[in-house]
């Protein structure tokens, strides 16, 4: 710009070149200016450098990046207004096929700036966004700035181009793109130094090859045509040839078809799987654009979503079923579109059983002070406080794992022996809690700790530390003394021991039952714990001599009652049948289990009939003295049909007079 003049305040530190380590060093040592900057002058100089370097080539690939706070005034134009000057620059930028990213850094330092000048500068930058392929981003923190600097552009590629089939007669031409996709960690390849360093054709790649040899003769190599894949099916391996495997493969027809509509409330958020896709009408196709917009707006108005069956390409071996959600554009120049999320099949769903909060007794629910302390804690960690920009926005938050790796890679390129540097302070704000925020709100944290006092679970700790030299019971071995529960303590620094109880034993059946009921690694543990506790109670009762097991049996009944209330267990027909069948074999007594009350109530009614038949009076009296009743509706709404009065009358009924 020397031939024009007027831009002496702009300094070019480096000519345009491929980014390398030297350029990174220049940016790190970038001097801070001593006077106010004019971002329009910087744009003019940058455009001039690109035009002189590349002239008319690389249209659409030339890119400017402007980083400014835009709080200082720009000089007046010699001809026309500032808006006219920006309009002229925008026309020239479009003609040369240039893109521009404007990153406006605001924050604490811009609080005292002149608002009139800031508004004027924002208005000038918005002209670039409207008239060119430019994007303006406002950031107010180092994290947002780090995320706004997109060093690599991913060219959008369609995953599907074809018809969205609404019916046999109506089809809309659409293009489908991926809206989000996980950025994978870079693949590290094996490198060999065996190749001559002077060779120009050496790739230094390590090639891996496998040989399959016969078991009978290790020197005989089995050729590919004599090898076949096998699939484990139970204890055996089933061989399946490539031809059979190809014949069994599902080969659906390529296309996107509408299956129907449903209320948006029927699609639960945690059903969304994998990546998000964007459905747009075929560019330039007016009829397709109108059709997509009409359907999207109708779905939005009626709060509906569409269910689609998708096969993106010919030869694809799987079918995708997903939900199509309308995306109504707020920009008149951007047409309406859809977002598509993949939904799971039954094999993809993982069910975990947890008790409802409504089943807890009132003493277990938070009081008013505890609720207030929890509300203040949540409000303290609000990422979007009023009057401030939301923190950790996905579009401005970089992946700290990738950022740290590339930073270390840059160091290793200059110093092969460079040590791994400590985590950058900016990245720490992403991966760790804000210590300043915790310090400023110490009273809130203290109040939370005060109202939610943590106590050590002595029962769980006792079970976790129960390590016996003999082989633990619960396994199939015969070396152990008695039936002792398998309790393995896993010690970890700063954590409570993790207990894995596999079976209810004889030493501490109540503790074993409680631990099994809390296991969530498999949904079958709750049912298994209830069945084993029921069997344990029956065994204690039938094998008692002079009532020596009655007290332990009552403790087990109380634990079973509590567990059934918390889990809200409703029996299935198979459970009731198994219960009856087991009791028939054990006692030779035919019982009829009702379906409504659940395993606990079924057991209690059977115990009542058993004690009547065997003329046992001590055990029912012990139950009555400890106020052990049926589970009523007030305690378990979904799994009991007994009112409180009926449960109380049952307690009176189990006090039989002894028969001498």
C-alpha positions in Angstrom: 0.0 0.0 0.0 3.0 2.3 -0.2 1.9 3.6 -3.6 -1.4 4.8 -2.2 -0.3 6.0 1.2 -2.3 6.6 4.3 -1.6 3.3 5.9 1.6 4.0 7.6 0.1 2.9 10.9 -0.2 -0.7 9.6 2.8 -3.0 10.1 3.2 -6.2 8.0 5.3 -8.6 10.2 5.3 -11.5 7.8 4.4 -12.0 4.1 1.8 -14.6 3.1 3.3 -18.1 3.3 2.5 -21.6 4.4 2.1 -21.8 8.2 5.2 -23.1 9.9 7.0 -22.9 13.2 8.5 -19.5 12.4 5.1 -18.0 11.9 3.9 -19.4 15.2 6.9 -17.8 16.9 6.1 -14.4 15.3 2.6 -14.6 16.6 3.8 -15.5 20.1 6.0 -12.4 20.0 3.5 -10.1 18.5 4.1 -6.6 19.9 1.3 -4.7 21.6 0.4 -1.4 19.8 0.8 1.9 21.6 -2.1 3.8 19.8 -5.7 3.0 18.9 -6.1 0.7 15.9 -8.4 1.2 12.9 -9.7 -2.2 11.8 -10.9 -1.0 8.5 -7.4 0.0 7.5 -6.2 -3.5 8.6 -8.9 -5.1 6.3 -7.8 -3.0 3.3 -4.1 -4.0 3.8 -5.0 -7.6 4.2 -7.2 -7.6 1.0 -4.4 -5.9 -0.9 -1.9 -8.6 0.2 -4.2 -11.4 -0.9 -5.0 -9.8 -4.3 -1.3 -9.2 -5.1 -0.3 -12.7 -4.0 -2.9 -14.8 -5.7 -4.6 -12.3 -8.1 -7.6 -14.2 -9.7 -6.8 -17.7 -8.6 -8.1 -19.7 -5.6 -11.5 -18.1 -5.6 -13.5 -19.1 -2.5 -10.4 -20.2 -0.7 -8.8 -16.9 0.2 -9.5 -16.1 3.9 -9.0 -13.1 6.2 -9.2 -13.3 10.0 -9.8 -10.1 11.9 -9.2 -10.1 15.6 -10.2 -6.8 17.3 -12.0 -5.3 20.2 -13.7 -2.7 17.9 -13.9 -0.1 20.6 -11.8 2.6 18.9 -13.1 5.0 16.2 -12.3 4.5 12.6 -11.2 7.5 10.4 -13.7 9.1 8.1 -13.7 8.2 4.5 -12.5 10.8 1.9 -15.4 10.0 -0.3 -18.9 9.2 1.1 -19.7 7.8 4.5 -18.1 4.9 6.4 -21.0 2.7 5.3 -20.3 3.5 1.7 -16.6 2.6 2.2 -17.5 -0.8 3.8 -20.0 -1.4 1.0 -17.2 -0.9 -1.6 -14.9 -3.2 0.3 -17.6 -5.8 0.5 -18.2 -5.7 -3.3 -14.4 -6.1 -3.9 -14.2 -8.9 -1.4 -17.0 -10.8 -3.1 -15.5 -10.3 -6.6 -12.2 -11.7 -5.4 -13.8 -14.7 -3.7 -12.6 -13.9 -0.2 -14.0 -14.9 3.1 -13.6 -13.1 6.4 -13.9 -14.1 10.0 -14.3 -11.2 12.4 -13.6 -12.1 16.1 -14.6 -9.2 18.3 -13.0 -9.6 21.8 -15.0 -7.8 24.4 -15.0 -8.2 28.2 -13.8 -6.4 31.3 -11.4 -4.2 29.3 -14.3 -2.8 27.1 -16.6 -1.9 29.9 -15.4 1.7 30.0 -15.4 2.1 26.2 -17.6 4.7 24.3 -20.9 2.8 23.6 -21.6 5.0 20.6 -18.3 4.1 18.9 -18.8 0.4 19.7 -22.3 0.4 18.2 -21.0 2.1 15.1 -18.2 -0.4 14.7 -20.7 -3.3 15.2 -22.9 -1.9 12.5 -20.0 -1.6 10.1 -19.0 -5.2 10.8 -22.6 -6.4 10.3 -22.5 -5.0 6.7 -19.6 -7.4 5.9 -21.7 -10.3 7.3 -24.8 -9.3 5.2 -23.0 -8.6 1.9 -20.1 -11.1 1.9 -19.3 -14.6 3.1 -18.2 -13.2 6.4 -18.9 -14.3 10.0 -18.7 -12.1 13.1 -18.2 -13.7 16.5 -18.2 -11.9 19.8 -16.2 -13.4 22.7 -15.4 -12.2 26.2 -13.1 -14.9 27.6 -9.9 -16.7 26.7 -11.8 -20.0 26.3 -14.2 -18.4 23.8 -11.3 -16.8 21.9 -9.5 -20.2 21.7 -12.7 -21.8 20.3 -13.5 -19.0 17.9 -10.1 -19.4 16.1 -11.0 -22.2 13.7 -7.6 -23.3 12.2 -9.1 -26.0 10.0 -12.2 -25.8 7.9 -14.1 -29.0 7.1 -15.7 -28.9 3.7 -19.3 -30.0 4.0 -20.0 -33.3 2.1 -23.5 -34.7 1.6 -24.2 -38.1 3.0 -27.4 -38.4 0.9 -28.8 -36.7 -2.2 -32.2 -37.9 -3.3 -35.9 -37.9 -2.5 -37.6 -37.6 0.8 -40.5 -40.0 0.1 -43.7 -38.8 1.8 -45.8 -41.2 -0.2 -45.7 -43.0 -3.5 -47.0 -39.9 -5.2 -45.2 -37.1 -3.3 -41.4 -36.8 -3.1 -39.2 -33.9 -2.2 -35.6 -33.6 -3.3 -33.3 -33.0 -0.3 -29.6 -32.9 0.5 -28.4 -34.3 3.9 -25.3 -33.2 5.7 -23.7 -34.0 9.0 -24.4 -31.2 11.5 -22.1 -32.6 14.2 -19.4 -35.3 14.2 -16.9 -36.2 16.8 -13.4 -35.1 16.0 -11.3 -38.2 16.5 -7.9 -38.2 18.1 -5.2 -38.2 15.3 -4.0 -41.6 14.3 -0.3 -42.2 15.2 1.3 -44.4 12.6 4.3 -46.7 13.1 7.5 -45.2 11.7 10.7 -47.0 10.8 14.2 -45.6 10.7 15.6 -48.6 8.8 15.2 -47.0 5.4 18.2 -45.0 4.1 18.0 -41.4 5.1 19.3 -40.4 1.6 16.5 -42.2 -0.2 13.9 -39.9 -1.8 11.4 -42.7 -2.2 11.5 -44.0 1.4 8.1 -43.9 3.1 9.4 -45.2 6.5 6.1 -47.0 6.9 6.0 -50.3 8.9 4.1 -53.0 7.0 2.4 -55.7 9.1 1.5 -59.1 7.6 0.0 -62.2 9.2 0.5 -65.9 8.5 -1.9 -68.6 9.6 -0.3 -72.0 10.3 -1.8 -75.4 11.0 -2.1 -76.6 14.6 -0.9 -80.1 13.6 2.1 -78.8 11.6 3.5 -75.4 12.6 5.6 -75.3 9.4 2.5 -75.5 7.1 1.0 -72.2 6.1 -2.8 -72.2 5.6 -3.7 -70.4 2.4 -6.7 -67.9 2.4 -9.0 -70.2 0.4 -8.7 -72.9 3.2 -9.5 -70.4 6.0 -13.1 -69.7 7.2 -14.5 -67.5 9.9 -16.3 -68.8 12.9 -18.8 -67.2 15.2 -19.2 -68.3 18.8 -22.7 -69.5 19.5 -22.9 -70.6 23.1 -20.2 -73.2 23.8 -19.6 -74.0 20.2 -18.1 -72.2 17.2 -20.2 -72.1 14.1 -18.2 -71.8 10.8 -19.8 -69.4 8.2 -18.2 -69.0 4.8 -17.9 -65.6 3.0 -20.6 -66.7 0.5 -23.0 -67.6 3.3 -22.2 -64.3 5.1 -22.8 -62.3 2.0 -26.2 -64.2 1.5 -27.3 -63.5 5.0 -26.4 -59.8 4.8 -29.4 -57.4 4.8 -29.3 -55.4 1.6 -31.9 -52.6 1.9 -32.8 -50.2 -0.9 -31.3 -46.8 -0.8 -33.7 -44.0 0.1 -35.3 -41.9 2.8 -39.0 -42.7 3.5 -41.5 -41.2 5.9 -43.0 -43.7 8.3 -45.3 -41.3 10.2 -45.6 -38.4 12.6 -45.8 -38.4 16.4 -46.0 -35.8 19.2 -42.6 -34.3 20.1 -43.2 -35.3 23.7 -43.1 -39.0 22.8 -39.5 -38.8 21.7 -37.3 -38.8 24.9 -34.1 -36.8 24.7 -31.9 -39.6 25.8 -33.0 -41.7 22.9 -30.9 -39.6 20.5 -27.9 -41.6 19.2 -24.7 -40.8 17.3 -24.4 -37.7 15.1 -26.9 -35.0 14.1 -27.8 -34.6 10.4 -29.2 -31.6 8.6 -31.9 -32.0 6.0 -32.2 -29.1 3.5 -34.1 -28.8 0.3 -32.1 -29.1 -2.9 -30.4 -25.8 -3.5 -32.0 -23.8 -6.2 -35.1 -26.0 -6.3 -37.9 -23.5 -5.5 -40.6 -26.1 -5.3 -38.6 -28.3 -2.9 -37.7 -25.3 -0.7 -41.4 -24.4 -0.4 -42.4 -28.0 0.3 -39.8 -28.4 3.1 -40.8 -25.0 4.6 -44.5 -25.8 4.6 -44.0 -29.2 6.3 -41.5 -27.8 8.8 -43.8 -25.0 9.8 -46.8 -27.3 10.1 -44.9 -29.7 12.3 -43.7 -26.8 14.5 -47.2 -25.4 14.9 -48.6 -28.8 15.8 -45.6 -29.8 17.9 -45.0 -32.9 15.8 -41.9 -34.8 14.7 -41.5 -37.2 11.9 -40.1 -40.7 12.0 -38.0 -41.7 9.0 -36.4 -44.8 7.6 -33.1 -44.0 6.1 -30.5 -45.9 3.9 -27.9 -43.3 2.9 -26.1 -45.3 0.1 -26.6 -48.3 -2.1 -25.1 -51.4 -0.5 -25.4 -50.1 3.0 -26.0 -53.1 5.3 -28.1 -51.4 8.0 -31.2 -49.4 8.2 -31.4 -46.2 10.3 -34.7 -45.2 11.9 -34.7 -41.7 13.3 -36.6 -38.6 14.3 -36.9 -35.5 12.0 -37.3 -32.2 14.0 -38.3 -28.9 12.2 -35.7 -26.1 12.2 -37.4 -22.8 11.5 -35.0 -20.2 10.1 -34.9 -16.7 11.7 -33.1 -15.3 8.6 -35.1 -14.5 5.6 -32.2 -15.4 3.3 -31.9 -18.9 4.8 -34.6 -21.5 4.1 -36.2 -23.7 6.7 -34.7 -27.1 7.3 -34.8 -30.2 9.5 -32.6 -31.8 12.1 -32.4 -35.6 12.1 -31.4 -37.8 15.1 -30.9 -41.6 15.0 -33.2 -43.5 17.4 -32.3 -46.8 19.0 -33.7 -50.2 18.4 -34.5 -52.5 21.3 -31.0 -54.0 21.2 -29.5 -50.6 21.7 -31.5 -49.6 24.8 -30.0 -50.2 28.2 -32.5 -50.3 31.0 -31.5 -49.6 34.6 -33.9 -49.9 37.5 -34.0 -47.2 40.1 -36.6 -46.5 42.7 -39.0 -43.6 42.4 -38.5 -40.7 44.7 -42.2 -40.9 45.4 -41.6 -44.2 47.2 -39.3 -42.8 49.8 -40.7 -42.0 53.3 -41.1 -38.4 54.3 -38.0 -38.6 56.5 -35.9 -39.3 53.5 -37.1 -36.3 51.5 -35.2 -32.9 51.7 -36.7 -30.3 54.1 -37.1 -26.7 53.2 -33.7 -25.6 54.4 -32.0 -28.4 52.5 -33.9 -27.6 49.3 -33.0 -23.9 49.6 -29.3 -24.8 50.1 -29.4 -27.0 47.0 -31.1 -24.3 45.0 -28.5 -21.8 45.9 -25.7 -24.2 45.0 -27.2 -24.8 41.5 -27.7 -21.0 41.0 -24.1 -20.4 42.0 -22.8 -22.7 39.2 -25.2 -21.2 36.6 -23.2 -21.0 33.3 -25.5 -18.4 31.9 -26.0 -15.7 34.5 -28.1 -12.7 33.6 -26.2 -9.9 31.8 -23.3 -12.2 30.9 -22.4 -14.4 28.0 -23.0 -18.1 28.6 -19.8 -20.0 29.5 -18.6 -23.1 27.8 -20.8 -22.7 24.7 -20.2 -25.8 22.4 -19.4 -23.7 19.4 -16.7 -21.8 21.2 -15.3 -24.5 23.5 -12.3 -26.4 22.1 -11.6 -30.1 23.0 -8.8 -29.8 25.7 -7.5 -33.2 24.8 -6.9 -32.3 21.1 -5.6 -28.8 22.0 -3.0 -30.2 24.5 -1.9 -32.9 22.0 -1.3 -30.4 19.1 0.5 -28.0 21.5 2.9 -30.8 22.5 3.2 -31.8 18.9 4.3 -28.3 18.0 6.9 -28.4 20.8 8.2 -31.8 19.7 8.7 -30.6 16.1 11.3 -28.1 17.4 12.7 -29.9 20.3 12.5 -33.8 20.0 13.4 -34.1 23.7 10.8 -31.6 25.0 9.0 -32.6 28.1 5.2 -32.6 28.3 4.2 -29.1 29.5 1.7 -28.5 32.3 -1.9 -28.0 31.3 -2.5 -24.5 30.0 -4.5 -22.2 32.3 -7.1 -21.6 29.7 -7.7 -25.3 29.2 -7.9 -25.8 33.0 -11.0 -23.6 33.0 -12.6 -26.2 30.8 -11.6 -29.3 32.6 -11.6 -28.2 36.2 -14.0 -26.3 38.5 -13.5 -22.5 38.8 -11.6 -22.0 42.1 -12.3 -18.3 42.1 -16.0 -19.0 41.9 -15.8 -21.4 44.8 -13.9 -18.9 46.9 -16.4 -16.1 46.1 -19.3 -18.4 47.1 -17.8 -20.2 50.1 -20.8 -19.5 52.2 -23.1 -21.3 49.7 -20.8 -24.3 49.8 -20.6 -24.3 53.6 -24.4 -24.1 53.8 -24.7 -27.1 51.5 -22.3 -29.2 53.5 -24.0 -28.2 56.7 -27.5 -29.2 55.6 -26.3 -32.4 53.9 -24.1 -34.1 56.5 -22.3 -37.1 55.1 -22.1 -40.2 57.3 -20.1 -43.3 56.9 -22.2 -46.5 56.1 -20.9 -48.8 58.8 -22.8 -51.8 57.5 -21.4 -51.4 54.0 -17.9 -50.8 55.4 -18.2 -53.9 57.6 -19.3 -56.1 54.6 -16.5 -54.7 52.5 -13.8 -55.6 54.9 -15.0 -59.1 55.5 -12.2 -61.1 53.9 -12.0 -64.7 54.9 -9.0 -67.0 54.2 -11.4 -69.8 53.1 -13.0 -69.8 49.7 -16.0 -67.4 49.9 -19.5 -68.8 49.6 -21.6 -67.6 46.7 -19.1 -69.5 44.5 -19.6 -73.1 43.4 -16.6 -74.4 45.3 -16.9 -76.8 48.2 -13.8 -75.8 50.2 -15.4 -73.0 52.2 -16.7 -73.5 55.7 -20.5 -72.8 55.5 -22.3 -70.6 53.2 -20.5 -67.2 53.6 -21.1 -64.3 51.2 -18.5 -63.4 48.7 -17.2 -60.0 49.7 -14.2 -58.6 47.9 -12.9 -55.3 49.1 -11.3 -53.2 46.4 -9.2 -50.5 48.1 -8.8 -47.2 46.2 -7.3 -43.9 47.2 -9.8 -41.5 48.5 -12.8 -43.8 47.8 -15.0 -46.1 49.7 -14.4 -49.8 49.1 -16.5 -51.3 46.2 -18.4 -54.5 47.3 -19.4 -57.2 44.9 -21.9 -59.5 46.7 -23.0 -62.4 44.5 -25.2 -64.3 46.9 -26.9 -63.9 50.3 -24.9 -65.8 52.8 -25.5 -67.1 56.4 -23.3 -64.8 58.4 -24.8 -61.4 57.5 -27.9 -62.0 55.2 -29.4 -58.5 55.8 -26.2 -56.7 54.8 -25.7 -59.0 51.8 -29.3 -58.2 50.7 -28.8 -54.5 51.1 -25.6 -54.5 49.0 -27.2 -56.6 46.2 -30.2 -54.3 46.1 -27.9 -51.3 45.5 -26.0 -52.9 42.6 -26.8 -51.3 39.2 -24.3 -53.1 36.9 -27.2 -55.4 35.8 -31.0 -54.9 36.2 -31.4 -58.5 37.3 -29.7 -58.0 40.7 -32.8 -56.6 42.3 -35.0 -59.5 41.4 -32.2 -62.0 42.3 -31.8 -60.3 45.8 -35.5 -60.5 46.5 -35.8 -64.1 45.5 -32.7 -65.2 47.5 -33.9 -63.3 50.6 -37.4 -64.9 50.3 -35.7 -68.3 50.1 -33.4 -67.5 53.0 -36.5 -66.6 55.2 -38.2 -69.8 54.3 -35.1 -71.8 55.0 -34.6 -70.1 58.4 -38.2 -70.8 59.4 -38.4 -74.5 58.2 -34.9 -75.4 59.6 -35.5 -73.7 63.0 -35.1 -75.9 66.2 -37.0 -74.5 69.1 -37.3 -71.1 67.4 -33.5 -70.4 67.4 -33.7 -68.9 63.9 -36.9 -66.8 64.4 -35.2 -63.5 65.3 -32.9 -63.6 62.3 -35.8 -64.5 60.1 -37.8 -61.5 61.3 -34.8 -59.2 60.6 -34.6 -60.6 57.1 -38.4 -60.0 56.7 -38.0 -56.4 57.8 -35.1 -55.9 55.3 -37.2 -57.5 52.5 -40.1 -55.2 53.3 -38.0 -52.1 53.1 -36.4 -53.3 49.8 -39.7 -54.0 48.1 -41.0 -50.5 49.1 -37.9 -48.8 47.8 -37.9 -50.7 44.5 -41.7 -50.7 44.1 -41.5 -54.3 42.9 -44.6 -55.7 41.1 -44.5 -59.4 40.6 -44.6 -61.0 37.1 -46.6 -64.2 36.5 -43.3 -66.2 36.2 -42.2 -64.9 39.6 -45.4 -66.0 41.3 -45.4 -69.3 39.6 -41.8 -69.9 40.7 -42.7 -68.9 44.2 -45.6 -71.3 44.4 -43.7 -74.1 42.8 -40.8 -73.7 45.3 -43.0 -73.6 48.3 -45.0 -76.6 47.2 -41.8 -78.7 46.9 -40.4 -77.4 50.1 -43.4 -77.8 52.4 -45.9 -79.9 50.5 -48.4 -77.1 50.8 -50.4 -75.7 47.9 -50.4 -71.9 48.0 -52.3 -69.5 45.8 -50.3 -66.2 45.3 -52.4 -63.2 44.3 -50.9 -61.0 41.6 -51.4 -57.5 43.1 -49.5 -57.0 46.3 -46.0 -58.1 45.3 -43.4 -60.6 46.5 -43.4 -59.4 50.1 -47.1 -59.5 50.7 -47.3 -62.9 49.0 -44.7 -64.2 51.3 -46.4 -62.8 54.4 -49.7 -64.5 53.6 -48.0 -67.8 52.9 -46.1 -67.5 56.3 -49.4 -67.0 58.0 -50.9 -70.1 56.5 -47.8 -72.1 57.1 -47.8 -71.2 60.8 -51.4 -72.1 61.1 -50.8 -75.5 59.5 -47.7 -76.3 61.6 -49.3 -74.8 64.8 -46.5 -72.3 65.3 -47.4 -69.5 67.6 -44.1 -68.0 68.7 -43.1 -66.7 65.3 -46.4 -64.8 64.5 -46.3 -63.3 68.0 -42.7 -62.1 67.3 -43.8 -60.5 64.0 -46.7 -58.8 65.7 -44.5 -57.5 68.6 -42.2 -55.9 66.0 -45.1 -54.3 64.1 -44.3 -56.1 60.9 -47.4 -55.7 58.6 -48.3 -56.0 54.9 -47.2 -53.3 52.5 -50.1 -50.9 52.1 -51.1 -48.6 49.3 -49.8 -45.6 51.1 -46.3 -47.1 51.0 -46.4 -48.7 47.5 -49.1 -47.2 45.2 -48.2 -49.4 42.2 -47.6 -52.7 43.8 -50.2 -53.1 46.7 -54.0 -53.2 46.8 -54.1 -53.2 50.7 -55.3 -50.1 52.5 -53.7 -49.1 55.9 -56.7 -50.6 57.8 -56.4 -54.0 55.9 -52.7 -54.1 56.6 -53.4 -53.5 60.3 -56.1 -56.1 60.5 -53.6 -58.6 59.0 -51.3 -57.8 61.9 -54.1 -58.6 64.3 -54.9 -61.8 62.5 -51.3 -63.2 62.9 -51.7 -63.4 66.7 -53.1 -66.9 67.0 -53.7 -68.5 70.4 -51.2 -71.3 71.1 -52.7 -74.8 70.8 -51.7 -77.0 73.7 
